[in-house]
Amino acid sequence: MLPDSLPDVSLAAILDALPDGVAWMLPIYGEQDDVVNFRLAYRNAIAQNLTGNTLQMQIGSYLPGNTPDQFPRADESFQALLAVYQSGEPAQQTYYSEDLTRWISVSRSLLNGGILSVMRDVTPGKVAENVLTSINTTQALAATEASVLAATNLQQIIDVAQTGIAMLEPIVDENDQILDFRFVTANRIVAQMVGQTTDVILNTPTSNWFTSYRETNVFDFYKRTYTTGEAQRFDINYDVDGFDIWLDVQSVKLGKFVMVTFTDYTLLKQVQEALEQQAADNQRQADLLNSVLDSSGSGIMAFEAIRNPAEENRIVDFRFIVANQACVGLVGKSIEEMVGKPLLSIFPGNVESGLFDLYKQTTETGKPGRTEVYYNLDGLNFWFDISAQKLGDGFVVTFTDVSPLKRANKAIEASAAELTTVIDTAQAGIFLFEPVFDEQNEVTDFRFRLANRQLAAYVGQEPAALIGELGSRWFPGYKTNGLFDTYLKAYQTGRTQRFDFHYDGDGIDVWLDIMATKMGNEVLVTFADYTSLKRVQRQLEHSIVDLSRSNESLQQFAYVASHDLQEPLRKIQSFGDVMQARFGPELGDVGSDMIGRMQTAAGRMSTLIHDLLTYSRLSAKPAEMKPIALANVLARVLDDLDLPIRESGATIKVDSLPTLPGDESQLRQLFQNLLTNALKFRQADTTPLITISSRTVDAAELPELVPTRKVPVYQCVTVKDNGIGFDQKYADRIFQVFQRLHGRAQYDGTGIGLAIVQRVIDNHGGAIRASSKPGHGATFELYLPA
């Protein structure tokens, strides 16, 4: 908002140098909060000259006189100002001043809560307009002596004008399209803009001097005036052709010409922008102050003294003038309830509490006052810390509710004892080290400032015996075993140190999990004694080594046993074949049947041993995972199963399969067992159809059967057949070793195939899900990390 007078000398000088009058009026409100008058807050020298007797243009004067109670309801100036103030819309008025015998144009607009009036002397333009209107176009073209004389007089008239005046004639093409305008008449203001005289620019195209004006709205306005006959008035910032000016332009069609008048108000625009910036800065400062006040958690109030003149201006009360939002919550009163009201009318208890005397002393002597008060008056009940500072003829007070602090102090005293109990009964060791410096300011040791019983027990003492003593006094080995260096590192760098430590010295042999953290200028050390756990761990490590040796021996035994068992079985099968061939007729049907059963049992035994050996070899994860193209793996499996595929007439449909990290031999066993099962458990009257496909699955979309999400993306490989299927309740059982859903008389096998599939999936960090219905085939979904 503009002040009553402009303190900025340079800004006032700029305003006084304007060719236009500038005045700023502020509204005056009556008892009904309606505008009853306007007061002059600022005017420049030109404004004083252009008002004549219409208004006594003195700073602080009112309409129409010098006092605000001379209500100017019938005054035209008041009504014009009131209309702009109430509507917020700019207004323009041109009137003839009898006092000055001149035409005055006034533009009024709302600015920062007041009315900004810009006044111009437009007499030359009015005279030119009247003269041009009275000239007959035909007579002008005849170039008679009278018209020449009139033109000469016209040029003299328009050259003294303070506004730009030009008469433009259109330049058209063969289709009567306006291409440009030429100067027929122009005054010195126009010529000076391009650094020429009027005789140089007359009868030349306008675009010769204003090169880019045809690409601006200016040319379009002139064309519209000429083609429609409608007068145009517009403001424009002309910032091309090396110009950067603000113009108030008016164009009127006169005969076959376009008369243009304009006023350069660039300086006024700059002043207005400066005023707006100043107002914005003031508003920002006010907003910042209000924000600071309202963001404070403390109550802030400002008061002015209420004095009694009859008692030598003695202070009898104080009046609220400012209160921030924090006061509302602290005293339970809204800002509206307090501001403007006497202090004692709202809080009379200030007298009894002694605060009123404190405020009077601060106001009278200027000496700040501060106190802590328990205020149990005026419906309030709390402790607060309050301070008062003199402000004008009054004071500003800040206060904070310290009731929680008061209660907290008592709670702290109680909790301190509780904390000591907790620290002493904690199973973890806790102590606080403060550094000890030498003459070179180097840390040479640490001193116990706090120690609990868990720590003191290592040296057979009570915690009080350690407090105040050097660490090396009770634990001399810590200076040389690395603990001191670690604590020093935590102190110097501020980074927490967490480590395991075997303390073997000073009569102590323990394993500790230690954490050292810098806390202020000290080091807090906490530790857990896991000596018993360490002993158990060592026992487990020894057991694991023994178990690994045992497993290795078992694997070797399984291999040797399976190899050694295969040899007798092969001999049994070989001798059986010889007996069947050579002695079959002599043995008869019963003997041949027994030999056949022996051969079948030996074959099943051989298959079982082979499958068990395969399963035992899958007991560990692959040593190295490599990218494996599943399409290549499946191609080899189909080649191995070529004979049973042709015998069953099966159709195998394979979609595009991905490349995955894995072990090729294990993945071959996986697909071979799945496809073998699909071919084996086929329906008697149906040609086997096996479909193999894959899709990408995000880890978040995996079914619950996948226990962990090790990678963000998985591949789901689906193997689907149209075989005999199975009851869904056996979906988990089929992956267990030796589990069969059918007798050997129906389907041969060892019951290990799907257990091998499950083991391969586990070794690859994936999961498998089976779904089926009896007579409707089976679907196996393999989820493998991508």
Secondary structure, DSSP 8 states (H G I E B T S, - for coil): ---SS---HHHHHHHHT-SSEEEEEEEEE-TTS-EEEEEEEEE-HHHHHHHTTS----TT-BSSSSSTTS--TT-HHHHHHHHHHHH---EEEEEEETTTTEEEEEEEEEETTEEEEEEEE-HHHHHHHHHHHHS-HHHHHTT-HHHHHHHHHHHHHHHT-SSEEEEEEEEE-TT--EEEEEEEEE-HHHHHHTT--HHHHTTSBGGGTSTTGGGSHHHHHHHHHHHH---EEEEEEE-STT--EEEEEEEEEETTEEEEEEEE-HHHHHHHHHHHHHHHHHHHHHHHHHHHHHH-SSEEEEEEEEEEGGGTTEEEEEEEEEE-HHHHHHHS--HHHHTTSBHHHH-THHHHHTHHHHHHHHHHH---EEEEEEE--TT--EEEEEEEEE-SSEEEEEEEE-HHHHHHHHHHHHHHHHHHHHHHH-SSEEEEEEEEE-TTS-EEEEEEEEE-HHHHGGGT--HHHHTTSBHHHH-GGGGTSSHHHHHHHHHHH---EEEEEEEEETTEEEEEEEEEEEETTEEEEEEEE-HHHHHHHHHHHHHHHHHHHHHHHHHHHHHHHHHHHHHHHHHHHHHHHHHHHHHHHHHHHHHHHHHHHHHHHHHHHHHHHHHHHHHHHTTS--S--EEEEHHHHHHHHHHHTHHHHHHHT-EEEE----EEEE-HHHHHHHHHHHHHHHHHT--TTS--EEEEEEEEEEGGG--TT-----SSEEEEEEEEE-S----GGGTTGGGSTT--SS-TTTS---S-HHHHHHHHHHHTT-EEEEEE-TTS-EEEEEEEE-
